[in-house]
Amino acid sequence: MTYTAPDAAVLDAMLSTVKYDASGLIAAIAQQHDTGEVLMIAWMNAEALRETLLSGRVCYYSRSRKKLWRKGETSGQVQHLHEARLDCDADAVLLLVNQIGVACHTGRRSCFYRAFSPTGLLELTKPEIAPAELYKTHGHTHA
């Protein structure tokens, strides 16, 4: 399935139903479209959500850097949108994506690599790529 962007009028109508928090943000959960693997959670503002829905390439809002964060722009680990879904309260989005490479800045496929257990946090997966390698070729460190 290839993502098809809506036309401007349809996009505006859909975006008018979204409920952002007091900071103008909405939670965005990224899930691998074909396996169901939950990859990460991040935040989007109206501009990031609009860009994602228009371009088909996932864009978030970085709270630490206070600017748009186009997933993969510094690491090459891109997310291509297959489908975006709005939850029942219109205050969270689920992004069904095709993740190229790893999603987590730790070099793991998923940010959810630790499990709570009776003996403490268990590390479920090891990094697939060293974090320093992720950003080395792109001249940026994760913030």
C-alpha positions as CSV (number, residue, x, y, z in Angstrom):
1,M,0.0,0.0,0.0
2,T,1.3,3.4,-1.0
3,Y,0.3,6.4,1.1
4,T,-1.9,8.9,-0.7
5,A,-2.2,12.5,0.7
6,P,-5.6,14.1,1.0
7,D,-6.4,17.2,-0.9
8,A,-6.3,20.5,1.0
9,A,-10.0,20.9,1.8
10,V,-10.2,17.3,3.1
11,L,-7.0,17.7,5.1
12,D,-8.2,21.0,6.7
13,A,-11.5,19.3,7.7
14,M,-9.7,16.4,9.3
15,L,-7.2,18.6,11.1
16,S,-10.0,20.8,12.5
17,T,-11.1,17.8,14.7
18,V,-7.7,17.3,16.3
19,K,-7.5,18.3,20.0
20,Y,-4.0,19.5,21.0
21,D,-2.9,19.9,24.6
22,A,-2.2,23.2,26.3
23,S,1.3,23.2,24.7
24,G,-0.3,22.7,21.2
25,L,0.9,19.1,21.0
26,I,-0.6,15.7,20.4
27,A,0.9,12.3,21.3
28,A,1.9,10.3,18.3
29,I,2.6,6.6,18.5
30,A,4.6,5.0,15.7
31,Q,3.8,1.3,14.9
32,Q,5.3,-0.8,12.1
33,H,2.4,-1.2,9.7
34,D,3.0,-4.9,8.8
35,T,4.1,-6.5,12.1
36,G,2.3,-4.4,14.7
37,E,5.6,-3.7,16.5
38,V,5.3,-0.5,18.6
39,L,8.4,1.6,17.7
40,M,8.1,4.9,19.6
41,I,6.0,7.7,21.0
42,A,6.7,11.3,20.2
43,W,4.9,14.6,19.9
44,M,3.4,16.5,17.0
45,N,2.2,20.0,16.7
46,A,-0.3,21.1,14.0
47,E,2.5,21.9,11.5
48,A,4.2,18.4,12.0
49,L,0.9,16.6,11.6
50,R,0.0,18.6,8.5
51,E,3.5,17.9,7.0
52,T,3.3,14.2,7.7
53,L,-0.2,13.9,6.2
54,L,0.8,15.9,3.1
55,S,4.3,14.3,2.5
56,G,3.9,10.8,3.7
57,R,7.2,11.1,5.6
58,V,6.8,11.3,9.3
59,C,7.6,14.6,11.0
60,Y,7.5,15.2,14.8
61,Y,7.9,18.2,17.0
62,S,11.0,18.1,19.3
63,R,10.1,19.5,22.7
64,S,13.8,19.7,23.6
65,R,14.9,21.5,20.5
66,K,11.5,23.4,20.1
67,K,11.4,22.7,16.4
68,L,10.1,20.3,13.8
69,W,12.0,17.0,13.8
70,R,11.8,15.1,10.5
71,K,12.4,11.5,11.5
72,G,15.6,10.4,9.9
73,E,17.0,13.8,8.9
74,T,20.0,13.4,11.1
75,S,20.2,9.6,11.4
76,G,18.9,8.3,8.0
77,Q,16.4,6.1,10.0
78,V,13.3,7.3,8.1
79,Q,9.6,6.6,8.8
80,H,7.3,6.4,5.7
81,L,3.6,6.8,6.6
82,H,1.2,4.1,5.5
83,E,-1.8,5.3,7.5
84,A,-2.6,7.7,10.3
85,R,-5.4,7.1,12.8
86,L,-7.0,9.5,15.3
87,D,-8.1,8.1,18.6
88,C,-11.7,8.4,20.0
89,D,-10.9,11.5,22.0
90,A,-9.1,13.1,19.0
91,D,-6.1,13.7,21.3
92,A,-3.6,11.1,20.1
93,V,-2.6,9.7,16.7
94,L,-1.4,6.3,15.7
95,L,1.0,6.3,12.8
96,L,1.3,3.1,10.9
97,V,4.7,3.4,9.3
98,N,7.4,1.6,7.4
99,Q,10.5,2.1,9.6
100,I,13.7,2.2,7.7
101,G,16.5,1.0,10.1
102,V,16.1,1.6,13.8
103,A,13.5,3.9,15.5
104,C,15.3,4.5,18.8
105,H,18.2,6.8,19.4
106,T,19.8,4.1,21.4
107,G,20.3,2.1,18.2
108,R,17.4,-0.3,18.9
109,R,14.6,-1.1,16.6
110,S,12.0,0.0,19.2
111,C,12.2,2.5,22.1
112,F,10.3,0.0,24.2
113,Y,13.1,-2.4,24.9
114,R,12.9,-2.6,28.7
115,A,10.3,-4.6,30.6
116,F,9.3,-4.2,34.2
117,S,9.9,-7.5,36.2
118,P,9.9,-8.7,39.8
119,T,13.7,-8.4,39.7
120,G,13.9,-5.0,38.0
121,L,14.0,-3.7,34.5
122,L,14.9,-6.3,31.9
123,E,16.7,-5.3,28.7
124,L,14.8,-7.2,26.0
125,T,16.9,-6.2,23.0
126,K,20.5,-5.0,22.3
127,P,21.3,-2.1,20.0
128,E,21.4,-3.0,16.3
129,I,23.7,-0.1,15.6
130,A,25.9,1.9,18.0
131,P,24.3,5.3,18.8
132,A,27.5,7.1,17.9
133,E,27.3,5.4,14.4
134,L,23.7,6.4,13.9
135,Y,24.5,10.1,13.8
136,K,28.2,10.1,12.8
137,T,27.6,10.2,9.1
138,H,25.0,13.0,9.5
139,G,27.2,15.2,11.7
140,H,24.6,15.5,14.5
141,T,24.2,14.2,18.0
142,H,20.8,13.3,19.4
143,A,19.2,15.9,21.7
